[in-house]
Amino acid sequence: MLDGLEEWIIPLIVIYEYVWFMKGLGMDVNDSIEKTKEYILQPKSNIAAEGVSDLIKTLISFHLKVCLCPCSMMR
């Protein structure tokens, strides 16, 4: 369905939900980052919020916090 569109306008919340979904599946952090990058770096992708480089930095930072933070909210 997405392939038929000229442009994918992706709200930032969709990216966050995608990351949480992969976390829920128990995916490896590096695999999750790579899958997210594949999605947002598509030529058709247009993130409706921050720039893509900011988003990648945020995702990497977030995953580091999830891996290193013992607090229950981050699990």
The first five atom37 places (N, CA, C, CB, O) and aatype in JSON, in Angstrom:
{
  "aatype": [12, 10, 3, 7, 10, 6, 6, 17, 9, 9, 14, 10, 9, 19, 9, 18, 6, 18, 19, 17, 13, 12, 11, 7, 10, 7, 12, 3, 19, 2, 3, 15, 9, 6, 11, 16, 11, 6, 18, 9, 10, 5, 14, 11, 15, 2, 9, 0, 0, 6, 7, 19, 15, 3, 10, 9, 11, 16, 10, 9, 15, 13, 8, 10, 11, 19, 4, 10, 4, 14, 4, 15, 12, 12, 1],
  "atom_mask": [
    [1, 1, 1, 1, 1],
    [1, 1, 1, 1, 1],
    [1, 1, 1, 1, 1],
    [1, 1, 1, 0, 1],
    [1, 1, 1, 1, 1],
    [1, 1, 1, 1, 1],
    [1, 1, 1, 1, 1],
    [1, 1, 1, 1, 1],
    [1, 1, 1, 1, 1],
    [1, 1, 1, 1, 1],
    [1, 1, 1, 1, 1],
    [1, 1, 1, 1, 1],
    [1, 1, 1, 1, 1],
    [1, 1, 1, 1, 1],
    [1, 1, 1, 1, 1],
    [1, 1, 1, 1, 1],
    [1, 1, 1, 1, 1],
    [1, 1, 1, 1, 1],
    [1, 1, 1, 1, 1],
    [1, 1, 1, 1, 1],
    [1, 1, 1, 1, 1],
    [1, 1, 1, 1, 1],
    [1, 1, 1, 1, 1],
    [1, 1, 1, 0, 1],
    [1, 1, 1, 1, 1],
    [1, 1, 1, 0, 1],
    [1, 1, 1, 1, 1],
    [1, 1, 1, 1, 1],
    [1, 1, 1, 1, 1],
    [1, 1, 1, 1, 1],
    [1, 1, 1, 1, 1],
    [1, 1, 1, 1, 1],
    [1, 1, 1, 1, 1],
    [1, 1, 1, 1, 1],
    [1, 1, 1, 1, 1],
    [1, 1, 1, 1, 1],
    [1, 1, 1, 1, 1],
    [1, 1, 1, 1, 1],
    [1, 1, 1, 1, 1],
    [1, 1, 1, 1, 1],
    [1, 1, 1, 1, 1],
    [1, 1, 1, 1, 1],
    [1, 1, 1, 1, 1],
    [1, 1, 1, 1, 1],
    [1, 1, 1, 1, 1],
    [1, 1, 1, 1, 1],
    [1, 1, 1, 1, 1],
    [1, 1, 1, 1, 1],
    [1, 1, 1, 1, 1],
    [1, 1, 1, 1, 1],
    [1, 1, 1, 0, 1],
    [1, 1, 1, 1, 1],
    [1, 1, 1, 1, 1],
    [1, 1, 1, 1, 1],
    [1, 1, 1, 1, 1],
    [1, 1, 1, 1, 1],
    [1, 1, 1, 1, 1],
    [1, 1, 1, 1, 1],
    [1, 1, 1, 1, 1],
    [1, 1, 1, 1, 1],
    [1, 1, 1, 1, 1],
    [1, 1, 1, 1, 1],
    [1, 1, 1, 1, 1],
    [1, 1, 1, 1, 1],
    [1, 1, 1, 1, 1],
    [1, 1, 1, 1, 1],
    [1, 1, 1, 1, 1],
    [1, 1, 1, 1, 1],
    [1, 1, 1, 1, 1],
    [1, 1, 1, 1, 1],
    [1, 1, 1, 1, 1],
    [1, 1, 1, 1, 1],
    [1, 1, 1, 1, 1],
    [1, 1, 1, 1, 1],
    [1, 1, 1, 1, 1]
  ],
  "atom_positions": [
    [[0.82, -1.18, 0.0], [0.0, 0.0, 0.0], [0.87, 1.26, 0.0], [-0.94, -0.01, 1.2], [0.58, 2.21, -0.74]],
    [[1.93, 1.3, 0.8], [2.79, 2.48, 0.87], [3.53, 2.72, -0.44], [3.79, 2.32, 2.01], [3.79, 3.86, -0.81]],
    [[3.87, 1.65, -1.14], [4.64, 1.81, -2.38], [3.89, 2.61, -3.43], [4.99, 0.45, -2.94], [4.52, 3.24, -4.28]],
    [[2.57, 2.61, -3.38], [1.78, 3.35, -4.34], [1.73, 4.85, -4.09], [0.0, 0.0, 0.0], [1.26, 5.61, -4.94]],
    [[2.2, 5.29, -2.93], [2.18, 6.71, -2.59], [3.45, 7.4, -3.06], [2.01, 6.89, -1.07], [4.53, 6.8, -3.08]],
    [[3.32, 8.65, -3.45], [4.48, 9.44, -3.86], [5.33, 9.86, -2.66], [4.04, 10.66, -4.63], [6.55, 9.98, -2.77]],
    [[4.67, 10.08, -1.53], [5.37, 10.55, -0.34], [4.72, 9.93, 0.89], [5.35, 12.11, -0.25], [3.5, 9.78, 0.96]],
    [[5.57, 9.57, 1.86], [5.08, 9.05, 3.13], [5.24, 10.15, 4.17], [5.83, 7.74, 3.54], [6.37, 10.44, 4.58]],
    [[4.17, 10.74, 4.6], [4.23, 11.74, 5.66], [4.03, 10.98, 6.97], [3.14, 12.89, 5.47], [2.94, 10.48, 7.26]],
    [[5.1, 10.91, 7.75], [5.11, 10.08, 8.95], [5.17, 10.97, 10.19], [6.31, 9.09, 8.93], [6.18, 11.61, 10.45]],
    [[4.08, 11.0, 10.96], [4.12, 11.75, 12.22], [5.16, 11.14, 13.16], [2.72, 11.77, 12.9], [5.35, 9.92, 13.18]],
    [[5.82, 11.95, 13.92], [6.87, 11.51, 14.82], [6.37, 10.43, 15.79], [7.41, 12.68, 15.6], [7.12, 9.51, 16.12]],
    [[5.14, 10.54, 16.24], [4.6, 9.55, 17.17], [4.61, 8.15, 16.56], [3.16, 9.93, 17.6], [4.76, 7.16, 17.27]],
    [[4.45, 8.05, 15.25], [4.48, 6.75, 14.57], [5.86, 6.12, 14.71], [4.1, 6.91, 13.08], [5.98, 4.9, 14.88]],
    [[6.9, 6.93, 14.62], [8.26, 6.42, 14.78], [8.46, 5.89, 16.21], [9.3, 7.53, 14.47], [9.01, 4.81, 16.41]],
    [[7.99, 6.68, 17.18], [8.11, 6.24, 18.57], [7.35, 4.93, 18.81], [7.58, 7.33, 19.51], [7.86, 4.04, 19.48]],
    [[6.15, 4.83, 18.26], [5.36, 3.61, 18.41], [6.05, 2.42, 17.75], [3.96, 3.8, 17.81], [6.0, 1.3, 18.27]],
    [[6.68, 2.65, 16.61], [7.42, 1.61, 15.9], [8.57, 1.08, 16.78], [7.96, 2.15, 14.56], [8.79, -0.12, 16.87]],
    [[9.28, 2.01, 17.4], [10.38, 1.63, 18.29], [9.86, 0.84, 19.49], [11.15, 2.88, 18.77], [10.44, -0.19, 19.84]],
    [[8.79, 1.3, 20.11], [8.23, 0.59, 21.26], [7.73, -0.79, 20.85], [7.09, 1.41, 21.89], [7.86, -1.75, 21.62]],
    [[7.16, -0.91, 19.65], [6.7, -2.2, 19.16], [7.87, -3.18, 19.05], [6.01, -2.04, 17.8], [7.77, -4.32, 19.49]],
    [[8.96, -2.72, 18.45], [10.13, -3.59, 18.32], [10.71, -3.95, 19.68], [11.21, -2.91, 17.45], [11.15, -5.08, 19.9]],
    [[10.72, -2.99, 20.61], [11.18, -3.28, 21.97], [10.31, -4.35, 22.6], [11.17, -1.99, 22.84], [10.81, -5.26, 23.27]],
    [[9.0, -4.24, 22.39], [8.07, -5.24, 22.92], [8.3, -6.63, 22.35], [0.0, 0.0, 0.0], [8.03, -7.63, 23.02]],
    [[8.79, -6.7, 21.13], [9.11, -7.98, 20.51], [10.43, -8.55, 21.03], [9.18, -7.83, 19.0], [10.76, -9.71, 20.77]],
    [[11.17, -7.72, 21.77], [12.46, -8.16, 22.3], [13.58, -8.09, 21.28], [0.0, 0.0, 0.0], [14.58, -8.8, 21.4]],
    [[13.43, -7.23, 20.28], [14.48, -7.11, 19.27], [15.75, -6.53, 19.87], [14.0, -6.23, 18.11], [15.7, -5.74, 20.81]],
    [[16.87, -6.93, 19.31], [18.16, -6.37, 19.68], [18.16, -4.87, 19.39], [19.31, -7.09, 18.92], [17.58, -4.43, 18.39]],
    [[18.79, -4.1, 20.24], [18.81, -2.64, 20.09], [19.37, -2.22, 18.73], [19.63, -2.0, 21.22], [18.79, -1.37, 18.06]],
    [[20.49, -2.8, 18.34], [21.09, -2.43, 17.05], [20.19, -2.78, 15.88], [22.44, -3.11, 16.88], [20.11, -2.03, 14.92]],
    [[19.51, -3.93, 15.95], [18.57, -4.31, 14.89], [17.4, -3.32, 14.84], [18.04, -5.74, 15.12], [16.95, -2.94, 13.76]],
    [[16.93, -2.92, 16.01], [15.83, -1.96, 16.09], [16.23, -0.62, 15.48], [15.4, -1.77, 17.54], [15.45, -0.01, 14.75]],
    [[17.43, -0.17, 15.78], [17.92, 1.09, 15.21], [18.02, 0.98, 13.7], [19.3, 1.47, 15.82], [17.6, 1.89, 12.98]],
    [[18.56, -0.12, 13.21], [18.71, -0.3, 11.76], [17.36, -0.36, 11.06], [19.5, -1.57, 11.47], [17.19, 0.24, 9.99]],
    [[16.38, -1.08, 11.63], [15.05, -1.16, 11.02], [14.39, 0.22, 11.0], [14.17, -2.16, 11.78], [13.73, 0.58, 10.02]],
    [[14.56, 0.98, 12.06], [13.99, 2.33, 12.11], [14.64, 3.22, 11.07], [14.15, 2.94, 13.52], [13.96, 3.98, 10.39]],
    [[15.95, 3.13, 10.94], [16.66, 3.92, 9.92], [16.21, 3.53, 8.52], [18.19, 3.73, 10.06], [16.05, 4.4, 7.66]],
    [[15.99, 2.24, 8.26], [15.5, 1.8, 6.95], [14.17, 2.47, 6.63], [15.35, 0.26, 6.91], [13.93, 2.89, 5.49]],
    [[13.33, 2.56, 7.61], [11.99, 3.15, 7.45], [12.06, 4.66, 7.22], [11.12, 2.85, 8.69], [11.41, 5.18, 6.31]],
    [[12.82, 5.36, 8.03], [12.81, 6.83, 7.95], [13.74, 7.39, 6.88], [13.19, 7.41, 9.28], [13.61, 8.54, 6.49]],
    [[14.69, 6.58, 6.4], [15.62, 7.07, 5.38], [15.17, 6.72, 3.97], [17.0, 6.51, 5.63], [15.91, 6.96, 3.01]],
    [[13.98, 6.16, 3.82], [13.43, 5.9, 2.49], [13.27, 7.23, 1.75], [12.06, 5.15, 2.59], [12.91, 8.24, 2.36]],
    [[13.54, 7.26, 0.45], [13.38, 8.51, -0.3], [11.98, 9.11, -0.2], [13.72, 8.27, -1.76], [11.83, 10.32, -0.3]],
    [[10.98, 8.28, -0.02], [9.59, 8.77, 0.07], [9.23, 9.29, 1.46], [8.63, 7.66, -0.32], [8.22, 9.97, 1.62]],
    [[10.04, 8.98, 2.47], [9.71, 9.35, 3.84], [9.85, 10.85, 4.08], [10.6, 8.59, 4.81], [10.82, 11.48, 3.67]],
    [[8.86, 11.39, 4.76], [8.87, 12.79, 5.17], [8.39, 12.81, 6.62], [7.97, 13.7, 4.23], [7.2, 12.66, 6.89]],
    [[9.33, 12.99, 7.55], [8.99, 13.0, 8.96], [8.33, 14.32, 9.31], [10.24, 12.75, 9.85], [8.91, 15.39, 9.1]],
    [[7.13, 14.24, 9.82], [6.35, 15.44, 10.12], [6.67, 15.93, 11.53], [4.83, 15.17, 9.98], [5.83, 15.87, 12.43]],
    [[7.88, 16.4, 11.72], [8.31, 16.96, 13.01], [9.75, 17.37, 12.88], [8.12, 15.94, 14.18], [10.12, 18.17, 12.02]],
    [[10.59, 16.8, 13.75], [12.01, 17.11, 13.77], [12.69, 16.58, 12.51], [12.66, 16.51, 15.03], [12.11, 15.8, 11.76]],
    [[13.92, 17.02, 12.29], [14.7, 16.5, 11.18], [15.12, 15.07, 11.43], [0.0, 0.0, 0.0], [15.16, 14.62, 12.57]],
    [[15.44, 14.36, 10.37], [15.82, 12.95, 10.47], [17.08, 12.77, 11.31], [16.03, 12.35, 9.07], [17.15, 11.83, 12.1]],
    [[18.06, 13.64, 11.17], [19.29, 13.48, 11.96], [18.99, 13.64, 13.45], [20.36, 14.52, 11.52], [19.57, 12.93, 14.28]],
    [[18.09, 14.57, 13.8], [17.69, 14.73, 15.21], [16.98, 13.48, 15.7], [16.79, 15.96, 15.38], [17.18, 13.04, 16.84]],
    [[16.15, 12.91, 14.85], [15.41, 11.71, 15.22], [16.36, 10.54, 15.47], [14.39, 11.35, 14.14], [16.19, 9.81, 16.45]],
    [[17.34, 10.36, 14.61], [18.31, 9.27, 14.78], [19.08, 9.44, 16.08], [19.28, 9.21, 13.58], [19.28, 8.48, 16.81]],
    [[19.52, 10.66, 16.36], [20.23, 10.93, 17.62], [19.34, 10.6, 18.81], [20.69, 12.4, 17.68], [19.79, 10.01, 19.79]],
    [[18.07, 10.99, 18.73], [17.13, 10.72, 19.82], [16.93, 9.24, 20.03], [15.78, 11.39, 19.54], [16.91, 8.76, 21.16]],
    [[16.79, 8.49, 18.93], [16.59, 7.05, 19.03], [17.81, 6.36, 19.66], [16.31, 6.46, 17.66], [17.65, 5.49, 20.51]],
    [[18.99, 6.75, 19.24], [20.2, 6.16, 19.8], [20.3, 6.48, 21.29], [21.46, 6.68, 19.05], [20.61, 5.61, 22.1]],
    [[20.04, 7.73, 21.64], [20.08, 8.14, 23.04], [19.04, 7.37, 23.85], [19.84, 9.65, 23.17], [19.32, 6.9, 24.95]],
    [[17.84, 7.24, 23.29], [16.76, 6.53, 23.97], [17.15, 5.08, 24.22], [15.48, 6.59, 23.15], [16.96, 4.57, 25.33]],
    [[17.68, 4.42, 23.21], [18.06, 3.01, 23.36], [19.17, 2.85, 24.38], [18.5, 2.44, 22.01], [19.19, 1.86, 25.12]],
    [[20.09, 3.79, 24.43], [21.14, 3.72, 25.45], [20.55, 3.83, 26.84], [22.19, 4.83, 25.23], [20.95, 3.11, 27.75]],
    [[19.58, 4.74, 27.01], [18.94, 4.9, 28.31], [18.17, 3.64, 28.7], [18.0, 6.1, 28.29], [18.2, 3.23, 29.86]],
    [[17.49, 3.03, 27.74], [16.72, 1.81, 28.02], [17.66, 0.7, 28.46], [15.91, 1.37, 26.78], [17.34, -0.05, 29.39]],
    [[18.8, 0.6, 27.81], [19.76, -0.47, 28.14], [20.45, -0.22, 29.48], [20.81, -0.59, 27.04], [20.78, -1.18, 30.19]],
    [[20.67, 1.02, 29.83], [21.47, 1.33, 31.01], [20.66, 1.72, 32.24], [22.4, 2.43, 30.69], [21.18, 1.67, 33.36]],
    [[19.39, 2.1, 32.05], [18.58, 2.58, 33.16], [17.84, 1.44, 33.84], [17.59, 3.64, 32.68], [17.09, 0.72, 33.18]],
    [[18.03, 1.25, 35.15], [17.34, 0.18, 35.85], [15.9, 0.53, 36.25], [18.12, -0.2, 37.07], [15.19, -0.33, 36.77]],
    [[15.46, 1.76, 36.03], [14.14, 2.15, 36.5], [13.04, 1.4, 35.74], [13.94, 3.67, 36.34], [13.2, 1.1, 34.56]],
    [[11.95, 1.11, 36.4], [10.89, 0.29, 35.83], [10.18, 0.98, 34.66], [9.88, -0.05, 36.91], [9.62, 0.29, 33.81]],
    [[10.18, 2.3, 34.6], [9.5, 3.0, 33.5], [10.19, 2.76, 32.17], [9.43, 4.5, 33.79], [9.56, 2.85, 31.12]],
    [[11.45, 2.47, 32.19], [12.2, 2.31, 30.96], [12.24, 0.87, 30.47], [13.6, 2.81, 31.15], [12.85, 0.59, 29.44]],
    [[11.62, -0.03, 31.18], [11.63, -1.44, 30.78], [10.5, -1.77, 29.88], [11.58, -2.34, 31.98], [10.36, -2.91, 29.45]]
  ]
}
